[in-house]
Structure formats: structure tokens, C-alpha cells
Amino acid sequence: MKQTLPLGRVAGIPVRAHWSALGIAALIVVLLGATVLPQAVPGYGQRQYWLVAVITGTLFMASLLTHEMAHALIAHRHGLRVGSITLWVLGGYTELQEEAKGPRIELATAVAGPLASLGIAAVTFLAYLFLPGSALAASAAAWLFTMNLMLGLFNLLPGAPLDGGRVLHALLWWRFGDAIRADRAAARAGQILGTTLISFGLLATFLWNWLGGLWLAFLGWYIAASARQELAVKLARAGLRGLLVREVMTPAPDMAPAWMNVEQLVEKVVLNSRQTVFPVVTLTGAPAGFVSLDTLAAVPTERRSSTRVGTLTTMQPPLRTIAPDEEATLLLEQVAQGQPIAAVVVDGDRLVGMVTGADLSRVLGQALLRTSASPRLADHDHV
């Protein structure tokens, strides 16, 4: 997720905040300080309301982080690689760099977040009941109890990509022994849940609260869309399983030597090639980036003889290198980045191939066909 602010590390896991999370945190503080707390417990000064609002908003964001940390720590405990945790407008997201190896591990990882939220809800409820001092602090504790209770229960709704959808997936995987069948069922449940939330949201928009209704409709749209996307990625991963990178890559591509000038590259390589993008290599044959036809065409004709190819790669995003005998499923991590070259294939220090966006599109299409062609995988499942 782009446009994030690093917040540090917790238990060795990078934690980031998307700009939308900062906006939501500010909105929560404003609503608490200007509306919620003054209406719940009138009679205090503005400074007190705002101080408690800031503390409460910070504690709520900490509770979101705790929810995601529970996922991450349980996943790490079961040997799964955790990339990062990102807080954003809809709560948080824990990036797992590999899938659970069995339904028990997936179930434990999925349920950890909601249980953490419900645990925080229990603690804040006890604080509301027994907290000594002002009614203002008790009101803040009541708000935190309500928010964490709603967060925990909502995430347990049975539909991907919510935690409840992953719980459903783990249980179905456990029951039928077929992860793909469970993928389809969890995704279908997520689409049904999303459509239901959209319907209720639109109804609420016209009959009760237009702002809350629109938010509910947006949430439903996000759930339905994410369920479809998640299913496509899982089916693609299943279809790619067993393939090696060498079976996906474009072998021995035409290359762009970094020491050449643009005029030489165009005349000797580009005009005789069917490629639209060219990996740039150094004198040792190591990859240094890539140039595309558009990049080359942007160089004025009079400057082509004086412009080295290597200078055109400095602004390109760093390329991922991968070995030809690695699993092709690793390439799925590059799909969302939208680079012309998803990865360059290196054998030792020598570039032997590249995986382009076209290569990925082709192999993913074949993977989806391969997955849906199996009679077992084409069954109509019911949730």
C-alpha cells in the first residue's frame, strides 16, 4: 500500500500508517472532543474534553494495532512470514508473505484479531464499571468498549476478506480437505455480505442517516470487490503451483547495454526486436534496470548520440531479481506494482530472462483456466 508513513517496528514487524488512517484518527478526536463527550457528560471545560478526546483517539488507534499484531504474532508463531502491518481508513491490514500450510494454522491466525478486539472491549468495559474519578473518563471507556466490541463482532462476519471469512475458509478447508473449494465458498459469502451491506446502506441513506448509509454502502462495495479479487489471486496461485520461473519467463531477451548511447541501441537492437521493454545490463551482465520504447522515444533526436542508456534507468523503480528455478507463485507479489517488467531472471550473475506484464497476463489466464478445468474445482459449493 503506497503513501504510508513508517511508525517503527513492533516485535520486529514494520508498522506503517496510510494517510487515510491519520485522517480517521483526526476525525475521531474532533468528533469526541466537539460532540460525543460534551453530549454524554456535559459540564466540563473544553480543555478537558479535548485532552480526553486525544487520549481516547490514541488508545483506539492502539487497539487497531493490537488487533493486527494479534494476527501477525500468531502467524509468526506458526512459521509464516509477516511482511508488515498497515493502518488505514478501514482499520488495518497485516501482510502475510505466504499462505497458511493447513486449516488449523489459518483458523488460529484469523481468529486472533477479533479475539484481541473483544478482549480489549472486556477490559474497557471493566474500566467503565470500576474506574475511579470523573464521569468523563468513564464515558471515554464506554466509547472504547463500544468501538472494540463492534470491531471484533463485525470482523467475525462470515465473508472474505474479513477475518470471519478466513475463519469460514479454514473450517470448510478442514471439513472438505479442499482449499480451492473453501476459497470459492468464502469469496461467495463475501460477495453476498457485501451486496447485503450495500443494500442496507442505500436504504439507510434515504430513510435514516445519509452519511452513515453511504459509509455502510462503501464498506459493502469494498468487501464485495475484495472478495472477488482475493479469489482471483488464490485461484491464480493454485494454478501456478508447480510451475517454475523458467517456464513463465521470456528467455534470452534483447538487452540494452548501459554503456551504449540511445542512437546505437535503437539502430542495433530496438528496430530489430519485437520487445517493447528492454532490460539494461552492465559490463558484467548484471541487471541495472530497464528502458521502454516510450522512454527511448522521449529522448530528442539530436540528443540520442550523447545520451547513455544507463542514464535513462536511474528513475525507474528497482527491479526484482529471481532465479529460474524458483517457484512461479513468487511472481504474484509483483502483479499489483504495474511495472513493464515484473522481474528479471538471473542465473548466478548473468541475466537469462525476464518476466513482463504480458508474460504474467498469459500465465495467469492459463492458471485460471487450468484451475477451473478440474471437475472437482468446478463444483457448485454452498455456504
C-alpha positions in Angstrom: 0.0 0.0 0.0 1.6 3.3 -1.1 1.6 6.7 0.6 2.4 5.3 4.0 4.2 6.8 7.0 6.6 4.4 8.9 5.8 4.2 12.6 8.6 1.9 13.6 8.7 -1.8 14.5 6.7 -3.9 16.9 8.2 -7.3 17.7 10.4 -6.8 14.6 7.5 -6.2 12.3 7.4 -2.9 10.4 4.3 -0.8 11.2 3.1 1.9 8.8 0.1 4.3 8.7 -1.6 5.2 5.5 -2.5 8.8 5.2 -6.2 7.8 5.4 -5.6 6.4 8.9 -4.2 9.7 10.1 -7.3 11.4 8.7 -9.6 9.0 10.5 -7.6 9.5 13.8 -8.0 13.2 13.5 -11.8 12.9 12.7 -12.3 10.6 15.8 -10.6 13.2 18.0 -12.7 16.0 16.6 -16.0 14.1 17.0 -15.1 13.0 20.5 -14.0 16.4 21.6 -16.7 18.5 19.9 -19.7 16.3 20.0 -19.7 12.8 21.7 -18.1 13.6 25.1 -19.8 17.0 25.6 -23.2 15.5 24.9 -22.6 12.4 27.0 -21.2 14.2 30.1 -21.9 18.0 30.0 -20.4 20.4 32.4 -16.7 20.1 31.8 -14.4 22.6 30.3 -13.3 22.5 26.6 -9.7 21.8 27.5 -10.8 18.6 29.4 -12.9 17.4 26.6 -10.1 17.8 24.0 -7.5 16.2 26.3 -9.6 13.1 26.9 -10.5 13.1 23.2 -6.9 12.9 22.1 -6.1 10.2 24.7 -9.2 8.2 23.7 -8.4 8.5 19.9 -4.8 7.4 20.5 -6.0 4.4 22.5 -8.4 3.5 19.8 -5.7 3.5 17.1 -3.6 1.5 19.5 -6.4 -1.1 19.8 -6.5 -1.3 15.9 -2.8 -2.0 16.0 -3.3 -4.6 18.7 -5.9 -6.4 16.5 -3.4 -6.6 13.7 -0.5 -7.5 15.9 -2.5 -10.5 17.2 -2.8 -11.8 13.6 0.9 -11.1 13.0 2.2 -12.8 16.2 0.1 -15.9 15.8 1.1 -16.2 12.1 4.8 -15.7 13.1 4.5 -18.3 15.8 3.3 -20.9 13.3 6.2 -20.2 11.0 4.5 -17.8 8.5 6.5 -14.8 7.2 4.9 -11.4 8.1 5.8 -8.5 5.8 4.3 -5.5 7.6 1.3 -4.0 9.3 -0.5 -1.0 7.8 -3.2 1.0 9.5 -5.6 2.7 7.1 -9.2 4.1 6.7 -10.9 0.7 7.2 -8.8 -0.4 10.2 -5.7 -2.3 9.5 -4.0 -4.8 7.2 -1.4 -7.5 8.0 0.7 -8.6 5.1 1.4 -12.3 5.2 4.0 -13.3 2.7 2.9 -16.9 2.5 -0.3 -18.8 3.0 -1.1 -21.0 5.9 0.0 -24.5 5.4 -3.1 -26.0 6.9 -6.6 -25.1 8.2 -5.7 -25.1 11.8 -3.0 -22.5 11.3 -5.3 -20.4 9.2 -8.1 -20.6 11.8 -5.7 -19.6 14.7 -4.3 -16.7 12.7 -7.7 -15.5 11.5 -9.5 -15.6 14.9 -6.6 -13.9 16.8 -7.5 -10.4 15.7 -11.2 -10.4 16.7 -10.4 -12.1 20.0 -7.9 -9.4 20.7 -10.6 -6.7 20.0 -13.1 -8.5 22.2 -10.5 -8.8 24.9 -9.9 -5.0 24.8 -13.7 -4.5 24.8 -13.9 -6.6 28.0 -11.0 -4.6 29.7 -12.6 -1.2 28.8 -16.0 -2.4 30.0 -14.5 -3.2 33.4 -12.8 0.2 33.3 -16.2 1.8 32.7 -17.7 0.0 35.6 -14.9 0.4 38.2 -12.8 3.3 37.0 -12.5 5.8 39.9 -12.7 9.5 39.2 -14.7 11.6 36.7 -17.6 10.6 34.6 -15.7 11.9 31.6 -13.1 9.2 31.8 -15.9 6.6 32.3 -17.6 7.9 29.2 -14.4 7.6 27.2 -14.0 4.0 28.4 -17.6 3.3 27.4 -16.9 4.6 23.9 -13.8 2.4 23.6 -15.8 -0.6 24.8 -18.4 0.0 22.1 -15.9 0.5 19.3 -13.9 -2.5 20.1 -16.9 -4.7 20.6 -18.3 -3.6 17.2 -14.8 -4.1 15.6 -14.5 -7.6 17.0 -18.0 -8.7 16.1 -18.0 -7.1 12.6 -14.8 -8.8 11.7 -16.3 -12.1 12.6 -19.0 -11.8 9.9 -18.5 -14.9 7.6 -17.3 -13.5 4.3 -13.9 -12.8 2.7 -11.9 -10.7 3.1 -13.0 -10.2 6.7 -11.5 -12.3 9.5 -14.8 -14.2 9.7 -14.4 -15.1 6.0 -11.0 -16.6 6.8 -12.5 -18.5 9.7 -15.1 -19.8 7.4 -12.5 -20.7 4.8 -10.4 -22.6 7.5 -13.5 -24.5 8.7 -14.5 -25.5 5.2 -11.0 -26.5 4.3 -10.8 -28.6 7.5 -14.2 -30.2 6.7 -13.7 -30.9 3.0 -9.9 -31.1 2.7 -10.1 -28.9 -0.4 -8.6 -25.4 -0.1 -9.9 -24.2 -3.5 -13.4 -25.3 -2.7 -13.2 -23.3 0.5 -11.8 -20.3 -1.5 -14.8 -20.2 -3.7 -17.3 -20.6 -0.8 -15.6 -17.8 1.3 -15.5 -15.5 -1.7 -19.1 -16.1 -2.5 -20.0 -15.4 1.1 -18.0 -12.2 1.0 -19.9 -11.1 -2.2 -23.2 -11.9 -0.6 -22.3 -10.0 2.6 -21.0 -7.0 0.6 -24.2 -6.8 -1.5 -26.3 -7.0 1.6 -24.4 -4.1 3.2 -24.7 -2.1 0.0 -28.5 -2.6 0.1 -28.8 -1.7 3.7 -26.6 1.3 3.2 -28.6 2.7 0.3 -31.8 2.2 2.3 -30.3 4.0 5.3 -29.2 6.8 3.1 -32.7 7.6 2.1 -34.6 6.7 5.3 -32.3 7.5 8.3 -28.8 8.8 8.1 -27.4 9.6 4.7 -23.7 9.8 5.9 -23.8 6.5 7.8 -25.7 4.9 5.0 -23.2 6.0 2.4 -20.3 4.7 4.6 -22.1 1.3 5.0 -22.6 1.1 1.2 -19.0 1.9 0.6 -17.9 -0.7 3.1 -20.2 -3.3 1.3 -18.7 -2.4 -2.0 -15.2 -2.8 -0.7 -15.9 -6.2 0.8 -17.6 -7.5 -2.4 -14.8 -6.2 -4.6 -12.0 -7.5 -2.3 -13.7 -10.9 -2.1 -13.6 -11.2 -5.9 -10.0 -10.0 -6.2 -8.9 -12.3 -3.4 -10.5 -15.3 -5.1 -8.8 -14.5 -8.4 -5.4 -14.3 -6.7 -5.9 -17.5 -4.8 -7.0 -19.4 -8.0 -4.0 -18.0 -9.8 -1.7 -19.1 -7.1 -3.2 -22.6 -7.2 -2.9 -22.7 -11.0 0.8 -21.6 -10.8 1.7 -24.1 -8.2 4.2 -26.5 -9.5 5.5 -24.1 -12.3 9.0 -22.7 -12.2 10.0 -19.2 -13.2 11.9 -20.6 -16.3 8.5 -21.9 -17.6 7.0 -18.4 -17.4 9.8 -16.1 -18.4 10.8 -14.7 -21.8 14.2 -16.4 -22.3 17.3 -14.7 -23.7 15.6 -11.3 -24.2 17.1 -8.5 -26.3 19.1 -6.4 -23.8 20.1 -2.7 -23.6 23.8 -2.3 -22.6 24.1 0.5 -20.2 27.2 1.9 -21.9 25.5 2.3 -25.3 24.1 5.6 -26.4 20.4 5.7 -27.4 21.2 6.0 -31.1 23.2 2.8 -31.1 20.6 0.9 -29.1 17.8 2.0 -31.4 19.7 1.0 -34.6 21.3 -2.2 -33.4 18.7 -3.6 -31.0 15.3 -1.9 -30.8 14.4 -1.7 -34.5 15.2 -5.4 -34.9 13.3 -6.6 -31.8 9.7 -7.4 -31.1 10.0 -6.3 -27.5 8.5 -3.1 -26.1 10.8 -3.1 -23.0 14.5 -3.9 -22.6 16.4 -4.9 -19.5 19.5 -2.8 -19.0 22.7 -4.6 -18.2 26.2 -3.5 -17.0 29.5 -4.6 -18.5 29.4 -7.7 -16.2 25.9 -8.7 -17.5 24.2 -7.8 -14.2 20.8 -6.1 -14.4 20.7 -2.4 -13.8 17.1 -1.5 -14.7 15.1 -1.3 -17.9 14.1 1.1 -20.6 10.9 1.0 -22.7 10.1 2.2 -26.2 8.3 5.2 -24.7 11.4 6.1 -22.6 13.6 5.9 -25.7 11.2 7.9 -27.9 11.1 10.7 -25.3 14.8 11.4 -26.0 15.1 14.2 -28.6 16.7 13.1 -31.8 19.6 15.5 -31.5 20.5 14.2 -28.1 20.4 10.4 -28.8 24.0 10.1 -29.7 25.1 11.8 -26.5 22.7 10.1 -24.1 23.8 6.9 -22.5 21.2 4.2 -21.9 22.4 3.8 -18.3 21.3 7.4 -17.5 17.7 6.5 -18.5 17.3 3.8 -15.9 18.1 5.9 -12.8 14.4 7.0 -12.4 13.0 3.5 -12.9 11.8 1.5 -9.9 14.2 -1.1 -8.7 13.8 -4.4 -10.4 13.3 -7.6 -8.6 15.7 -10.4 -9.4 14.6 -14.0 -9.2 16.3 -17.4 -10.1 15.0 -19.5 -12.9 14.3 -22.5 -10.7 12.2 -20.6 -8.1 8.5 -21.2 -7.8 6.4 -19.1 -10.2 4.0 -18.3 -7.4 6.6 -15.8 -6.1 5.8 -13.6 -9.2 2.3 -12.9 -7.9 3.8 -10.5 -5.5 4.7 -8.2 -8.5 1.3 -8.2 -10.2 0.0 -5.1 -8.4 3.0 -3.0 -9.0 2.2 -2.4 -12.6 5.8 -2.4 -13.8 6.5 -3.3 -17.5 9.0 -5.9 -16.2 7.8 -7.7 -13.1 11.2 -9.4 -12.6 14.5 -10.2 -14.3 15.7 -13.8 -14.1 19.3 -14.2 -13.1 21.4 -17.4 -13.1 24.4 -16.6 -10.9 25.4 -13.1 -12.1 24.0 -13.5 -15.6 20.7 -12.2 -16.8 19.0 -15.1 -18.6 15.4 -13.9 -18.9 12.7 -11.5 -17.9 9.1 -11.7 -16.8 7.0 -9.0 -18.4 3.4 -7.9 -17.7 2.4 -9.8 -20.9 4.0 -12.9 -19.6 2.2 -12.6 -16.3 -1.2 -12.0 -18.0 -0.7 -15.0 -20.2 0.3 -17.4 -17.4 -2.4 -16.1 -15.0 -5.0 -16.6 -17.7 -3.8 -20.1 -18.3 -3.6 -20.7 -14.5 -7.3 -19.7 -14.1 -8.3 -22.0 -17.0 -6.2 -24.8 -15.5 -7.9 -24.4 -12.1 -11.5 -24.1 -13.4 -11.0 -27.1 -15.8 -10.8 -29.6 -13.0 -14.3 -31.1 -12.4 -13.6 -31.2 -8.6 -12.9 -27.4 -8.6 -15.9 -26.6 -10.8 -18.5 -28.0 -8.3 -21.2 -25.5 -7.1 -20.5 -25.1 -3.4 -23.0 -23.9 -0.9 -22.2 -21.9 2.3 
